[in-house]
Each structure stands twice: as structure tokens, then as C-alpha cells.
Amino acid sequence: MKKTILALLALGAVWNVGYGQTFSGGEGTAESPYLIKSKEDMAALSTAVEGGNTFAGKHFRLENDLSYTSSDTYTPIGYTNKSLPKKFAGEFNGNNKTISGVTINGTYYVGLFSHIDKTGSVHDLVLDNFKVTSTNSGGGALAGKSDGTVSRIQVRNLDFTSTNGSYKGGLVGFLNSGEVSDCSVSGSIIASSSVGGVVGQNYGAVRRCHTNATIVVSGEGSSSAHIGGVVSITLTLSGDTARVEDSYFTGSIQGAPQNNCGGVTATLNVGYIERCWNGGYIASSGNAGGLVATYNAGIIRDCYNAGTVVDNGAASGGLAGLVSNSNHKVIAMERCLNLGNIMFSAVTREPGCELIGTGADQVTITNCYYDRQMSGYTDSERGMTTAALTSGNALPGFDASVWKFAAGMYPR
């Protein structure tokens, strides 16, 4: 009996049953946040959210690095194994600590969190050596879905496998609204369908993010698969709020047949891509572009490709692959450069592929150029010599407060 009482007292020190959770300390306020010091605290948080406590207005702070092993079982916070996960609506301050070695296998909305709600935020956290397997919709190392604020998250040495479903990203699977900012992902991503290096489906804002991951698509391939270095699909359903800003990709993409593969986002359909660049390697046999593979509507501004794009289809471009303004909305490319190497089929490539693969007549192009010595199959008024591009002189129409010009270097 004495041992039983002591065990219960020890458990109570970690978590007061009911809605008065104290975890390893704290009151859940901004001044005195709930303290997460152990794997048991993480499990208690997962159980509470799955039970319906969103922790709206509550605050958490990670106090220690947490190291998981292959013998540990981790259940995503809010995971239900159904298409409607439970939401976390509080603040989780990672406190610049590291959570490592987590293995996650699940169906709907898997990650450290299943669903971060609109008032929820997760920030200042390192996720190292995560092994995530997602077998249905929604998957990412941090969250399967987010409507909230995600910032300053580093994902290192990721091993991510997606075998089915959509909304998959190295960090967040589905950014339904809200923002992901100042985040990075490195490691390996293997997918059977659409996936993005940082975010999968993006209806919100991705800012100042970076991917240095190897992305490989397995399976027979499909034209409905969208493989993006930073984001899979950037799409606005109402208005024009979706955007990717100040972000870049330096990894590699190996697409399956007919896949849409883009260095920044595979597909842009109403939204903005601004001040982004690709320095990675992209190989595809479907639509492919250094920045965007399929460009349906939106504005691409102050971006450049310095990577390599390899494709044997007609819709292959140094900046964008296929342009198709089926929405009859604004579609414009302004102050963009292709400085990278493009390797396209002599049989299928189209004139102007240095910038746009197919459908250049459907996009308004202003002050966009390419290095005709690096990527010039054809010569045009948009082709410039390497010497001219690296002279250090500002290019026509380019804003020197946005672009850097230095002798001996390409604009960036």
C-alpha cells in the first residue's frame, strides 16, 4: 500500500488529473508557463489534447533536450487516427531545446503535433533525427496541419516517408492558414505523391524558410503529383493571400514520370512568390521549372534560379514550366533571372524555355533575363552575357534595395 501511495504522489507531481495540469511545474500563464521536462510530460500533453483540452490561452516551455529511442512510443499531440484530429491552441515555446530520435507512424495528420489551431503557436525548437511515416492525408515533422503560427523551427536529419494521401511537407503538411517563418529542413523525403520540402499544401504564408533535403518520388508517377523544394502547392481559395517569401531550396528533387517539379513551389495558383531562389537540382519528365512547375495565376517577383533543371518534356522552363491561365486572373513575372543550367530535350523544348517552358504568351513578363552563355538555347532580347550580368551594374528595372549587385558576382 505504501508503494502504491508513493507512486501516485510521483505521478501527481507530473500531472494533476483534470484541467489543473501542472506537468513538471508552472501555472500555464505567460509569466509561469507549464514546464515540459520529460517524455512523460509530452505524453501527458498528448493525452490531454486528444481528450479535448485545446489549452487555448495556455503557455508551455520546454526545459530540457528530450532524446527518444527506438523503444519509445510517441503519439502525436492531438492524434486521433481519423481525418479530424484534435487541436492544440496554446503556445509551445521550444526554448531553443532539441527533441531527437522520435519515430512516428500514423495515418491522418501526423507530426509532433497533429493540428495547431489558429491561436496556437510553436516556436524556437530543434527536431533532430525524426523518422516519420505518413500513410494518409497530412504529415510533417512538426505538424500534420496548422492554422496558427510556426516560427524558428529547425528540422535536421529528417527521414520522412509518405506512402499515400496528400498534404505532406518536411515541416508542416497542410498550412490551412497562418504562417510558417524562419524555419529549415534537412534530410531525406520519400513520397508517392505530392510533397513539399517545408510545407505541403500552402494556403497561408511561408517566409524566410530553407530546404536542403533530398526529395525522391517513388511509384509510377502522376501528373497530379506536385513536388516542390519549399512548398508543394501554393493556392488561394479566396482573395490572394497565399505566398512564399524570402525562401530558397538547395537540395535535390528526383521526380517520377509526369510529376510537376519546382524549386520553390511545384504549383502556384493565385498568390505571390517574392524574393525566393533555387540553387538545387531538379529532375523531372513532367512539368518542371527552376521556381515553379505549373503556373496558373499569381505574381512571381524578384526571384532567381541558380540551380540545374533537367527535363525531357515540352513544359520545361528555367523559371516556370507550364503557364496556363485557366482562372483568367493576374499572372505576371517581374524582375526575375535564370542563371542556372537547363538540360531540356532538343525535340520537345520550345523557344523561350530559358524562362518559360510552355505558355509564355499567357504571362506578363517584365524585366526578366537569363544568362545566354549558361542556359541559352536560343538568343533573344532577354538573353544577357555572363559578363554583363556579373558587371556589378544594376539591371534595368531592378531595385537596388532588394537586389545586391557586386562585380564578379551574379545579382542576388
N, C-alpha and C positions, 0 to 999 in steps of 0.2 A: 504493500500500500504506500509506504513512504517513497519508494522509487517512482511509483505512478504519479504521485503528487509533485515530485520534483520535475518529472518530465513535462507535466502540464504547465508548471510555472516557467520552465525554459521556453516552451512554445509560446506562452503568453508574452514573453519578452520580445519576441519577434513580431507577433501579430495579435492584437486584441480582436477577438471574434466580433463580427458585426461590422458596423460602419465606423468604428472608432479605431481603425488600424493605425498602429504606430510603427510597424515594421521594425527597423533597428533604432528607432528614435524619431523625434520630430513630431510636429503637430499638423503638417500638411499645408502650412502657410508659407508665404514668400519669405518671411523672416525666419521661420523654423520649418523647413521642408521635411517631409518624410525621408528618412535616411535609408538608402539601399546599400547594404554592406556585404551581402552574401547571395549565393544562388537560391537560398531558401526565401530571401526577400523577393527575388524576381519571380519565383514560383507563386508566392503569396499574392503578388500584384496580378499575375496572370489569372489566378483563380478568382480573384475579386472582380476583375473586369469581365471575365467570362460569365460570372454570376450576375452581371448587370450594373455594377458600380462603374460609372464613367470617370469618376474622380474630377468632374468639372470644377474648375477653380482651385484645385489642389496642386501641390507642388512636390516634386521628388528630386532628390540629388543622389547620384551615385558616388559613394565614398571610397570605394576600393576598385582596383582591377579585378575582374572576375574571369577565371580560367575554367573552361569546361573540358571534359574529356569524352572519349567515345562511349564511355559507360553512363554518361549523364543523359537524361531525357529532358529536352527543352520544349515546352509548349508555348507557342506564340501568345503574346498578351492580347486577349480577346478572341482567340481562335475557337471556332465552333464546328469546324469541318463541314460547314454549309456555306451557301452563297451570300449569307447575311452575317458577317462577323460582328462581334460586339466592339464598341468604340471606346477608345481612350481619349478623354477630353481634357486631361490635365497637362502640366508641364513636367517633362523629364529632362533634367539637367545632367548630362553625362559627366560634367565636371572635368573634362579632358582625360577621363579614365578609359581603359580598354576592356572590352568584353571579347574574349577569344575562345576559339575551339568549339563554337556552338554548331550542332548538327540539327537541321530542321528538315523533316519530311512531311509533306501535307498536300492537301487538295486546294481548297479555296483560301486565298488571301493569307499567304504565309510570309513570315519575316519575324524579326524581333517583336514587332507589333503587327497585329492583323489590320487594324484600321485606326488611323489617327484622325480624330474628329476636327471640325472647323476651329474650335477653341483650343485644340491640343497643340503641343509643340514638343519637339525633341531636338536637342542641340548639344554641341560640344562633346562628341563621343567618337571613339575609335572602335570599329568592328574588325577583328583580325581572324583570319583562318576560319571563316564561316563556310559551312558546307550546306547548301540549300537545294532541296529538290522539290519542285512545284509541279503537281500533276493536274492542275485545273486553273481556273482564272485567278489572276492576281498573285504576284510573287516578287519579292525583293529582299535583300539582306536586312534592311531596316523595317520596311513595311510593305504589306501587300497592297494597301490603299491608303491614301492620305488626302484629307481636305484641309489640313492645318498647315503648320509651319515647321519645316525641317531645315536645319542650318548647321554648318560646320561639323559635318559627319564625314569621317574617313573610313572607307571600306578597303581593307588590304587583304591580298592573297585570297580573294573570293573564289569559291568553287560552286558555281551556280548551274543547275541543270533544270531545264524546262521540257517536260515531255508531252504536254498537252495544254490547250487553253491559251488565252490572250492576256494582255495587261501584265507584262513581265519586264522588269528592269533590274539592273545591278543593285540599285539602292531602294527605289520605290516602284512597285508595279504599276499602279494607277494613281496619277495625280489628278484627282477629280476637280479640285480647286486648290487654292492656297499656293504655297511657294516652296521650292527647294533651292537653297542657295549655299554657296561656298562649300560644296561637297566634292568628294573624289572617289573613284572606284578603280581598283586594280585587281587583276586576277584572270580567271577563265570563266567564260559564259558559253554554255552549250544549249541550244534551243531547237525545238522542232518547228517553231513558228515565230511570230513577231516578238521582238525583244529590243530593248534599248540599253546602252551602257550604264546610264544613270537612272533614267525614268522610262517606263514603258509608254502607256497612253498619257499624254500631257494635255490637260485642259486648263492648266494654271500657268505658273511662271517658273522657269528654270534659269537661275542666274549664277554666274561665276562657278561653273562646275566643270570637272575634267574627268575624262576616262582614259586609262591606259590599260585596257583589257584586251584579251584575245577572244573574239566573238566568232563562234562557229555554228552554222546551221546544219543540223542533221536531217535526214529524211529525204524524201523525193523532191521536195521543193514546191513552191506555190506562188503565184502572182499576188496572192492576198497576204503574204508574209512581208513584214516591214522591219528591216534590220537597221538600226541607227546607232552611230557611235556614241551619241549623248542621249538621244531620245528616239523612241520608235516612231510614234505618230504625234504630231503637234496639231491639234484640232480645236476649233472654237465652234460650239453649237449655237451660241447666241452672242452677238457683238463681235469683238475681235481681240479678246483678252489673252488668248494663249500665246506664249512667247518663250524663246530661248535667247538669252543674252550673255555675252562675255564668257562663252564656254568653248571648250575645244576637245578634240579627240586625237590621241597619239598611239592608239593601239592598232589592231588589225581586224578586218571583217572578212570572213570566208562564207559567202552566201551559197545557198543551194540553188538549183535551176529555177529561173523565173522570179527569184526574190527581188524585192526593192531594197537596195542598199545605199545608204547615205552617210557621210561622215559626221554630220551634225544631227540631222533628223531624217529618217527614211521618207517620211511624208509630211508636207506642210499643206494644211487645208484651212485657210483663214487664220492669220496670226502673224507673228513677227519673228524673224531671225536677225539679230543685230550683234555686230562686233564679235562674231564667232569665227573659228577657223578649224581646219582639218589638217593634221600632219601625219595621219595614219595611212594604212594600206587597205584598199577596198577591192575585193574581187567578186564579181557577180556575172551572171548570164541573163539577168533581167534588167530592170531599170536601175541605173547607177549614176551617182553624182558625188563630187567631192564634198558638197554641202548637203544637197537634198536629192533624193532619188526621184520621187514623184511630187510635183509642184502643182497643186490645184488652185490655190489662192493664197494671198498674203504678200508680205513685203520682206525681202531679204536685203539688208543694208549693212555696208561697211564690214564685209566678211571676205575671207580668202581661203583658197585651197592651196596647201603646200605639200600635200600627200600624193600618193600614187593611186590611180583608179584604173582597174583592168576589167574590161567587159567586152563581150562579143555581140551585143545586141545593138539595135539602132538607137534606142533611148539611153545613150551613154554620153554624159557631159562632164567637162571639167568642174563645173559648178552645180548644174542640175541635169538630171537625166531626162525625164518626161515632163513637159509642161502641158497641162490640159485644163483650161479654164472652164470647166463644166458648170461651176457655180455662177459664172458671169459676175464675179466680184473683182475688186482691185487685185492685180497681180503685177508686181514690179520688183526689179532688181537694180539697186543703186550702189555705186562705188564699191564694186567687188572685183577681186582679182583671182585668176587661176595661174599659180606659179609652179604647180606640180607637174609630175609626169603622167600622161594619159596613154594607155595602150588599148586602142579600140580596133575592131575588125575593119580592114580595108574594104570589105564587101558591104558591110551594113552601116558604117558610120556616116553621118550626114555633115554637110558643110556647117561650120559654126559650132561643131561639137566641143571646141576648146572651152566654150562657156555653157552652151545648152545643147543637149543631145537631140531632142525632137520637140517641136512646138515653139521655137523661138519667136515666131510671129504672134504668139498669144501673150507675151510678156513685154512690158515696157522696160527697156534696158537703158540705163543712164550711167555714163562714166564707168564702164566696166571694161577691163583689159586682160590680156593674157600674154605670157612670155612666149613669143613665137619660136624662139630657139629651143625652149624646153618642151612645149606642148603644142606647137603649131603644125597641124596637118595642112591647113590652108592659111593663106595670108588675107588679112582684112584690115580695116581701119582700126580694129580693136587689138590687133597684134602689135606688141612692142618688143624691142630688143632687150636682152638682159642688161646691157649697159645703160639703156635709158631708164629701166626700172630700178636699177641699183645706183643711180647717179646721186641720190640724196635730195633731188629736187621734188617738190610736192607735185603730185599728179593732178591734171585738170579736174576741178570739181571736188577734190578730196579735202577734207577738213583736217588741218594740221593739229588740232586739239584732240582729234580722235585717232589719227594715224601717226606713226613715227617714221620719219624719213632720215636715213643716215647713209652717207657714201659707202659703197661696197656692200650694202645690205638691201634686201627686198623691203618694201614697205610692210609694216606690220602694226 
